Amino acid sequence: MVVGDIMDRDLTSLAEETSLLEAISLMALHDTSGFPVVNSADRIVGFLSEKDVLRAVIPGYLGHMDESFTMPDVAKIKGMVKRAGHDLARDYMTKNCIAFAEDETISNVMIQMFKKNIRRAPVIREGMLVGTVDREEILRGFVRDNFEDGETEAPAMSAK
């Protein structure tokens, strides 16, 4: 199975000039952890993740999350969002992001995503965005593939 079989074909992306506030709104609206960032020629130039946004909004905090870490109060976080909200996606995006070709195997993509701790990544064809893939879709793909290989019942699952 290849990434093209399971990728999300939603081509929602951010322009380099998209504000962080707009990006946060789109992430919430689409219930996603990040978006590819494209230039004026629709070529991928980066990826803006929720982690990138948190680094912009709460600078210094993410690097110091040990047992003594305390999160700023809600009012302070709102102020931080307001201050950073006008900054641009290009200023915080991961510039050399990992992107996968649509014909790459799911197993190779999964290994790369877990090794590099990537939650979501663009899928490309000749440098152009054709979709995105995330770890959840990969897991669903493995489950679907397992049932297509002759399994007739879903394994018993328990929630805790």
Number of C-alpha atoms within 10 A of each C-alpha: 13 17 25 21 12 20 21 16 13 11 14 13 22 24 20 22 16 17 19 25 19 15 23 21 12 18 17 12 9 13 9 15 17 28 25 28 27 20 14 9 7 14 15 25 18 25 27 28 25 16 14 18 22 18 15 22 21 17 12 11 15 14 8 10 11 9 6 7 10 10 12 12 8 9 9 12 14 14 12 17 20 14 13 19 21 14 18 18 27 22 15 20 24 17 14 10 17 16 21 24 20 23 14 14 15 24 14 12 21 19 11 14 18 11 9 10 9 15 16 22 25 28 27 19 13 9 14 15 25 18 24 27 25 21 16 10 17 19 14 12 19 15 14 13 13 13 13 10 8 8 12 9 7 10 8 5 5 5 3 2
